[in-house]
Amino acid sequence: MVLLNFSFTGENTTGSATFTLTQEYKFKNAWLKDVKYTIANDKLEEKIGAMTSNVGLIADSTITSPLAVHMDFLDSKDCVLYSLADGAGETLNDAKNITGLIPFGNAGKVLADAARVSDPSTMSHSYPYHIIRDRPQTWASGKTLTFDLYYRDVQTDGIVKDWAVMSGTTDAFSDLCSIDITIQLE
């Protein structure tokens, strides 16, 4: 059993990181063992006000964006996320299947103080989630593995948008954010 840990932060405001293996790994099963993350940003949340009619039934609250990680080394034999389209540019509820994308949680809330400091708590999701099953693999020394973070925009009234890559244009993965991903090979 080999455990590989991949960590990156939002210092470069991109939700993508590429790692180069320093040795060869031979295995036939891989599990996503753990995801620890601190991801909180006002671009990943939306405040929902109480309704004007039936006041008191719904308190003011905040919804936060679902998060996922895309692993470039997975293919359609390993992992396909089945999702429905939001209707922007395609028919509502069309299939939007993404190979190698694994949801892992929701963004943290940004604290309401004047400084708008992000919640520093770290979320952790321990699995084992079988990502490669009984398929002999050889990862050579020098192979690169890329992890891309995805989110769903919740800032459009009444709709949760399609999965999208966090990027420098969204600024959703800021310098206060970090993620640690542990993969087990056997």
C-alpha positions in Angstrom: 0.0 0.0 0.0 1.3 3.4 -1.0 -0.2 6.7 0.1 0.3 9.8 -2.1 -0.6 13.2 -0.7 -1.1 16.2 -2.9 -1.5 19.7 -1.4 -1.9 23.2 -2.9 -3.0 26.6 -1.9 -4.8 29.5 -3.6 -1.8 31.8 -3.6 -1.9 31.9 -7.4 -5.8 32.3 -7.5 -6.1 29.2 -9.7 -7.8 26.0 -8.6 -5.4 23.8 -10.6 -2.2 22.1 -9.7 0.1 19.7 -11.5 2.4 17.3 -9.7 5.3 15.3 -11.1 6.0 11.8 -9.7 9.5 11.2 -8.6 9.3 7.4 -8.8 7.4 4.6 -10.6 4.2 3.2 -9.1 2.6 -0.1 -10.2 -0.9 -0.9 -8.9 -4.3 -2.1 -10.0 -6.5 -0.3 -7.4 -6.6 3.3 -6.3 -8.8 4.9 -3.6 -9.5 8.5 -2.8 -8.7 8.2 1.0 -9.2 11.8 2.3 -9.8 15.3 1.2 -9.1 18.1 3.7 -9.8 21.6 2.5 -10.3 25.2 3.6 -12.2 26.9 0.7 -14.3 29.9 1.6 -14.8 32.9 -0.6 -17.7 35.4 -1.2 -17.8 34.3 -4.8 -18.8 30.8 -3.6 -21.8 31.9 -1.6 -25.2 33.7 -1.9 -27.3 35.3 0.8 -30.9 34.3 0.7 -33.3 36.8 2.4 -36.4 35.9 4.3 -39.5 35.9 2.1 -41.7 39.0 2.3 -44.9 36.8 2.5 -45.0 34.3 5.3 -42.2 36.1 7.1 -40.8 34.0 9.9 -40.9 30.7 8.0 -37.5 31.2 6.3 -34.8 33.0 8.2 -32.0 34.9 6.4 -29.4 32.3 5.4 -26.5 31.7 3.1 -26.1 28.9 0.6 -22.6 27.8 -0.4 -21.3 26.3 -3.6 -20.8 22.6 -4.1 -17.1 21.7 -4.8 -15.5 18.9 -6.7 -12.0 17.8 -7.9 -11.2 16.7 -11.4 -8.3 14.2 -11.7 -6.8 14.0 -15.2 -5.6 10.4 -14.7 -9.1 9.0 -14.4 -11.1 7.9 -17.5 -14.6 6.8 -18.3 -13.8 3.3 -17.0 -13.0 4.8 -13.6 -15.2 7.7 -12.8 -18.0 9.7 -14.5 -20.0 12.4 -12.7 -23.6 12.4 -13.9 -25.0 15.9 -13.8 -27.9 17.9 -15.3 -27.5 21.1 -17.3 -28.8 24.4 -15.9 -30.4 25.5 -19.2 -28.0 28.2 -20.0 -26.8 27.5 -23.6 -28.4 24.0 -23.6 -31.8 22.5 -22.7 -32.5 22.4 -19.0 -31.8 19.0 -17.5 -29.7 17.8 -20.5 -27.0 15.4 -19.3 -23.7 17.1 -18.5 -21.5 14.1 -17.7 -17.9 14.9 -16.7 -15.2 12.1 -16.7 -12.9 12.2 -13.6 -14.9 14.7 -11.5 -15.6 13.7 -7.9 -17.7 16.0 -5.6 -16.3 16.4 -2.1 -18.3 19.0 -0.2 -19.3 22.6 0.0 -17.5 25.9 0.4 -17.2 27.4 3.8 -19.1 30.6 4.6 -17.4 34.0 4.8 -17.8 35.6 8.2 -20.1 38.6 8.3 -17.7 41.0 10.0 -16.5 44.2 8.3 -13.2 42.7 7.3 -14.9 39.8 5.4 -12.3 37.3 6.7 -12.9 33.8 5.5 -13.9 31.0 8.0 -10.5 29.3 8.8 -12.0 26.0 9.6 -10.8 22.9 7.7 -13.3 20.5 6.4 -12.3 16.8 6.1 -14.0 14.0 4.2 -12.5 10.6 4.7 -13.5 7.9 2.3 -12.3 5.1 0.8 -13.7 6.0 -2.6 -12.6 3.4 -5.2 -11.4 5.5 -8.1 -9.5 2.8 -10.1 -10.8 -0.7 -9.8 -8.9 -3.9 -10.8 -7.1 -2.2 -13.7 -3.3 -2.7 -13.8 -1.5 0.6 -14.0 2.1 1.8 -14.2 2.8 5.4 -13.5 6.3 6.1 -14.6 8.7 8.4 -12.8 8.1 11.9 -14.3 4.4 11.3 -15.0 2.4 14.4 -14.2 -1.0 14.3 -12.3 -3.2 17.4 -12.6 -6.0 18.2 -10.1 -8.5 20.9 -11.1 -11.1 22.3 -8.6 -14.6 22.8 -9.8 -17.5 24.7 -8.3 -21.1 25.5 -9.1 -22.1 29.2 -9.2 -24.9 29.9 -6.7 -25.0 33.7 -7.2 -27.6 33.6 -10.0 -31.0 34.0 -8.5 -33.1 30.8 -8.5 -30.5 28.6 -10.1 -27.4 26.6 -9.4 -25.2 26.8 -12.5 -23.3 24.0 -14.2 -20.0 22.7 -12.9 -17.2 25.1 -13.9 -13.4 25.1 -13.3 -12.2 27.5 -10.7 -9.9 29.9 -12.4 -8.2 33.2 -12.2 -11.3 34.8 -13.7 -13.5 33.6 -10.8 -11.0 34.4 -8.0 -12.9 31.7 -6.0 -9.7 29.9 -4.9 -8.1 32.7 -3.1 -4.9 32.9 -1.0 -6.8 31.9 2.1 -7.8 28.6 0.5 -6.0 25.2 0.6 -6.7 21.6 -0.2 -4.9 18.3 0.6 -5.8 15.1 -1.3 -4.7 11.6 -0.2 -4.8 8.7 -2.7 -4.0 5.1 -1.8 -2.5 2.8 -4.4 -2.5 -1.1 -4.1 
